[in-house]
Amino acid sequence: MENKLIVGNIKTNMKFGEIPNYLNWFKNIKSKNVVICPSYIYIPYFLNYKFNVGSQNVCINDDGGYTGEISAEQLASIGVKYVIIGHSERRLFLKETDIDINKKIKSSINAGLKVILCIGENLEQFNLLKKDIILKRQIKDDLANIKDLSNVIIAYEPVWAIGTNKMPDKKEIEKTVLYIKQLVIEMFNQKIKVMYGGSINENNISYLKDIEVLDGFLIGSASIDPTKFIKIIDKVINI
């Protein structure tokens, strides 16, 4: 299972005083297939450990006059290896468009970062059987005019599953992952890795880890609790 990527998206959680205890749980994690994505302000503390560190977002522009933003080049310069782009919360709450996402991906690739591109359908789209259409559009628009996808990983996150304790069954996940991989081959003549995210926890990871076509997992809420996250990591890569 060592080849599967495990990404923890802590989101806007944890105060500074909680960081030392959190990191203490991961001091023996040496696998580069473990990626933890804290808030920007905590990234330097996470960089002192053996696992990889990612960012939850990146500026749409390169270095320059963009007050309050952090560029891909800046992230790369301190040792960040991964960046999450297009998460449904940013699409929904911050009105991030596919054009924005495409620009962020290009900037991140140019800076040498590995991109985790989040795509997925919401509940209405799922109920109207529009999932395949939505995924196809997102892939087409988000990856437009990107010649080399070797540093891009797609994270399929059905929006209706995030934080709801609901998720598609194994067959549905497998079918969707294969559909995404085939779309990328047809559109860009390239292979791509695909992860799954959405209400993953320490109990259902054993159910999910045996889906062979999956290349990893994007963990949200469960990554905030180190006792839960360490159990997930252990079940996938046997630390």
C-alpha positions in Angstrom: 0.0 0.0 0.0 3.0 2.3 0.3 2.5 3.7 -3.2 -0.9 5.3 -2.2 -0.7 8.9 -1.4 -2.3 10.1 1.9 -3.0 13.9 2.0 -4.4 15.6 5.2 -6.2 18.8 4.6 -6.4 20.5 8.0 -8.3 23.5 6.6 -8.7 26.5 8.9 -8.3 24.6 12.1 -5.9 24.6 15.1 -4.5 27.4 17.2 -0.7 27.9 17.5 -0.6 26.3 20.9 -2.0 23.0 19.5 0.6 22.6 16.9 3.4 21.0 19.0 1.2 18.2 20.3 -0.2 17.6 16.8 3.2 17.3 15.2 4.5 15.1 18.0 2.2 12.4 16.7 3.9 12.4 13.3 7.6 12.7 14.4 8.2 9.1 13.2 6.5 9.4 9.9 9.1 9.3 7.2 7.1 8.3 4.2 7.0 10.9 1.4 3.6 9.5 0.5 2.2 11.3 3.6 1.4 14.9 2.9 0.0 17.3 5.5 -1.5 20.7 4.5 -1.8 23.1 7.3 -2.7 26.8 7.2 -0.1 29.0 5.6 1.1 30.4 9.0 1.9 27.0 10.3 3.8 25.6 7.3 7.3 26.3 8.5 6.7 24.2 11.7 5.6 21.2 9.6 8.6 21.5 7.3 10.9 20.3 10.1 9.5 16.8 9.8 10.1 13.9 7.3 6.7 13.8 5.7 5.9 16.1 2.8 4.1 19.4 3.3 1.4 20.9 1.1 -0.5 24.1 0.8 -4.2 24.4 0.9 -4.2 27.1 -1.8 -2.0 29.4 -3.9 -2.1 32.8 -5.5 -3.6 33.0 -9.0 -0.6 35.2 -10.0 3.1 34.9 -9.8 5.3 37.1 -7.5 4.3 40.8 -7.5 1.9 43.4 -6.1 -0.8 41.1 -4.7 -1.2 42.1 -1.1 -2.1 39.2 1.3 -1.4 36.5 -1.3 1.3 33.7 -1.4 2.7 32.7 -4.7 3.7 29.2 -6.0 7.3 30.3 -6.2 7.2 31.4 -2.6 5.8 28.1 -1.5 8.3 26.1 -3.4 11.2 28.3 -2.1 10.6 27.1 1.5 10.2 23.5 0.7 6.5 23.0 0.1 6.0 20.1 -2.3 2.2 19.9 -2.9 -0.7 22.3 -3.4 -4.4 21.7 -3.2 -6.3 23.6 -6.0 -10.0 23.8 -6.7 -11.3 22.4 -3.5 -15.1 22.6 -3.4 -15.1 24.9 -0.5 -13.2 27.5 -2.5 -15.3 27.0 -5.5 -18.5 27.4 -3.4 -17.6 30.0 -0.8 -14.9 32.0 -2.5 -16.4 31.8 -6.0 -13.3 30.3 -7.5 -13.8 29.7 -11.2 -12.3 27.0 -13.5 -10.4 29.9 -15.2 -8.9 30.8 -11.8 -8.1 27.1 -11.1 -6.4 26.7 -14.5 -4.2 29.7 -13.9 -3.2 28.4 -10.4 -2.3 25.0 -11.8 -0.1 26.5 -14.5 1.7 28.7 -12.0 2.2 25.8 -9.5 3.5 23.5 -12.2 5.9 26.2 -13.4 7.2 26.5 -9.8 7.8 22.8 -9.5 4.9 22.0 -7.2 2.8 18.9 -7.4 -0.9 19.8 -7.9 -3.8 18.1 -6.2 -6.8 19.1 -8.4 -10.1 18.7 -6.6 -13.2 17.9 -8.8 -16.6 16.6 -7.9 -20.4 17.0 -8.3 -22.8 18.5 -5.8 -25.9 16.7 -4.5 -28.3 18.3 -7.0 -26.0 17.4 -9.9 -25.7 13.9 -8.5 -29.4 13.4 -8.2 -30.0 14.7 -11.7 -27.4 12.2 -13.0 -25.1 14.9 -14.2 -22.0 13.7 -12.5 -20.2 12.6 -15.6 -21.0 15.8 -17.4 -19.7 17.9 -14.5 -16.5 16.0 -14.1 -15.8 16.1 -17.8 -16.3 19.9 -17.9 -14.1 20.5 -14.8 -11.3 18.3 -16.3 -11.5 20.0 -19.6 -11.5 23.5 -18.3 -9.2 23.1 -15.3 -6.5 21.4 -17.3 -6.8 23.4 -20.5 -3.6 24.0 -22.4 -1.4 22.2 -19.9 1.0 20.0 -21.9 2.5 18.0 -19.1 0.3 16.5 -16.4 3.0 14.4 -14.7 2.8 16.7 -11.6 -1.0 16.7 -11.5 -3.1 14.4 -9.3 -6.9 14.5 -9.4 -8.8 14.2 -6.2 -12.4 13.1 -6.8 -14.5 14.5 -4.0 -18.2 14.3 -4.4 -19.3 17.5 -2.7 -22.3 15.8 -1.2 -20.0 13.4 0.7 -17.7 16.0 2.3 -18.4 16.1 6.1 -21.7 14.2 5.8 -20.5 10.7 6.7 -22.0 9.6 3.3 -20.0 8.3 0.4 -20.5 6.3 -2.8 -20.0 2.5 -2.6 -16.9 0.8 -3.8 -18.2 0.0 -7.2 -19.3 3.6 -7.8 -16.0 5.0 -6.7 -14.1 2.5 -8.9 -16.3 3.3 -11.8 -15.9 7.1 -11.4 -12.1 6.8 -11.0 -11.8 4.8 -14.1 -14.0 7.3 -15.9 -11.7 10.2 -14.9 -8.6 8.3 -15.9 -10.1 7.5 -19.3 -11.2 11.0 -19.9 -7.7 12.3 -19.3 -6.3 9.8 -21.7 -8.9 10.8 -24.4 -8.5 14.6 -23.8 -4.8 14.9 -23.2 -3.3 11.5 -24.3 -1.7 11.2 -20.8 -2.2 9.0 -17.8 -3.0 10.5 -14.4 -3.3 9.4 -10.8 -6.7 9.8 -9.1 -7.4 10.0 -5.3 -10.7 9.9 -3.4 -11.9 12.3 -0.7 -15.1 12.8 1.2 -16.0 11.6 4.7 -13.0 9.3 5.0 -12.2 8.2 8.6 -10.3 5.7 10.6 -13.2 3.2 10.3 -14.0 3.2 6.6 -10.4 3.5 5.3 -10.1 -0.3 5.5 -13.1 -0.5 3.2 -11.6 2.0 0.8 -7.9 1.0 0.7 -8.6 -2.1 -1.3 -9.9 -0.2 -4.3 -7.0 -1.0 -6.6 -7.6 1.8 -9.1 -7.3 4.5 -6.4 -3.9 6.1 -6.1 -4.6 7.8 -2.7 -6.9 9.6 -0.3 -7.6 13.2 0.6 -8.5 13.3 4.2 -10.4 16.3 5.6 -12.0 16.3 9.1 -10.2 13.1 10.2 -6.8 14.7 9.6 -7.5 17.4 12.3 -7.5 14.8 15.0 -3.9 13.3 15.1 -5.1 10.1 16.8 -7.5 9.4 13.9 -5.2 10.5 11.2 -2.3 8.3 12.4 -4.7 5.3 12.4 -5.6 6.0 8.8 -1.9 6.4 7.8 -1.1 3.1 9.6 -3.9 1.2 7.9 -2.8 2.3 4.4 1.0 2.3 4.5 1.7 0.2 7.6 4.0 2.5 9.6 
